[in-house]
Amino acid sequence: MAACPSRLELSRWEAHPEGERPAEIVVHVESCDRCGAVLADISAARSLLLGANPEAASLRAARAILEQTRARRSPRRWLKLLVPVLLVPAAAALLLVARPVLHDRAGVKGSLIIETYCKRGEAVFLAVDGAEFLSGDRLRFAYTVAKPGFLLVFGMDDRGVLFPYYQEQSLLGVPVEAGSRVLLPGSVELDGHRGWERIFALWSEGALREDLVRRAAASALGAASGDLQRTTTLDLPVEQVSFLLRKP
């Protein structure tokens, strides 16, 4: 190969069964330390997050989190938080399926699904919409989509501040190929802001325009009077999913 594949290309390659991986990338990865390290990280994450027994991992994680915060949580409140985690089917994670675009616009059909996992210290658990997360928690996403397009993942907090997750201060999206449960490279570490935050994932056939994304986000938050719990969808001609998190 003339150059190293991107981290996203390696993620797509890793998601394929071994016998179906392009031969030129196989040869390149075997001789490239950089790509070998990236691939090792992705493979380790897949084993940890999408392994053979995620239910057992979720149970261990829930117990660890409960032990760490027992002093500041009542049993009743923790029961409400932990039961949804433990009852999620194996490997389902927080499974978010794309909603059709609103306002009678013609949406494209890429069948977007986003799975979200959280790593807290040594514990790994399935992310639950509306649950509490802590500064330093790391989120990792896997996507499934039926056709090529552009994928954008970003956060918006209750101040209206936007946080692009996979591009430096850019809301342009990245080109993605069709794939099933492709782990996005790297994880996202949550900052110390306290309050509500909503994570959006947008998929479209063509490149996204950053100004339109920012305008739609500001408009949606304004229409909900700043309430992120009601800011679930952006007025954009894309497939999209979102989930809410709270940082106490």
Secondary structure, 3 states (H helix, E strand, C coil): CCCCCCHHHHHHHHHCCHHHCCHHHHHHHHHCHHHHHHHHHHHHHHHHHCCCCHHHHHHHHHHHHHHHHHHHCCHHHHHHHHHHHHHCCCCCCEEEECECCCCCCCCCCCCCEEEEEEEECCEEEECCCCCECCCCCEEEEEEEECCCEEEEEEEEECCCCEEECCCCCCCCCEEECCEEEEECCCCEECCCCCEEEEEEEEEECCCCCHHHHHHHHHHHHHHCCCCHHHCCCCCCCCEEEEEEEEEC
